[in-house]
């Protein structure tokens, strides 16, 4: 895209606002992102393209678009990460020129405002990561995913086994047999003393998006062997893969992408050590000045 037309990610700004309006003004990031991809009919092959850090290029671009709309006052975020349209976002009549003007205004604001070195926001390249302005070295979520992706296949299977055990699954075993339809292990989910489900799982150390074909193949291996399936990946899933996982009349498959994987490690305190941080309470020191 020509530079005068702004970076490529600006194409997502209008669809994000339209999707949020259809959702009643707010939505979860993954939900909004999937609906934007569907709305723009992004082909599965494009969804599988990764950026230099191994993340989904399309999802990264959508995150950058949202970042600049926050800067422009069209979207705000709650403490739980919900994307929420502001009054300005609800009322504005968006077109390409309006979006480009907002982007240029945000860029001028970055240049004119006095900031520390850490606070300066650069103009992003189309594949630049971390739209929240967090440095890779300081972002433990990025580091956790990178650590998981660097594990050998057997190691990733065993850590997924541990994750499922910590999550309440019983009799979790890693099989890892080749030619078994991609099934890496099995376990039992005990709902109550009378009800339990047999679950088969698959572990994928992906850097991109898991395609619909992988979900279909896994489901084929599940038939008649389990009540439910789980696919765990360090990457993402295409929107077609997500639809296939919940298709009516088929064995249900739970999809755990990299973001959800990190959330599970966080909630279980698995492989992470909490670190206490402090901010200076400047008003407290006023009485001594």
Buried (B, 14 or more C-beta within 10 A) or exposed (E): EEEEEBBBBBBBBBBBBBBBEEBEBBBEBBBBBBBBBBBBEBEBEBBBEBBEBBBBBBBBBBBBBBBBBBBBBBBBBEEEEBBEBBEEBEEBEBEEEBBBEBBEBBBEEBEEEEEEEEEEBEEBEEBBBBBEEEEEEEBBBBEBBBEBBEBEEEEBBBBBBEBBEBBEBEEBEBEBEEEEBBBBBBBEBBEEEEEBBBBBBBBBBBBBBBBBEBBBEBBEBBEEEBBBBBBBBBBBBBBBBBBBBEEEEBBBBBBBBBBBBBEBBBEEEBEEEEEEEEEEEEEEEEEEE
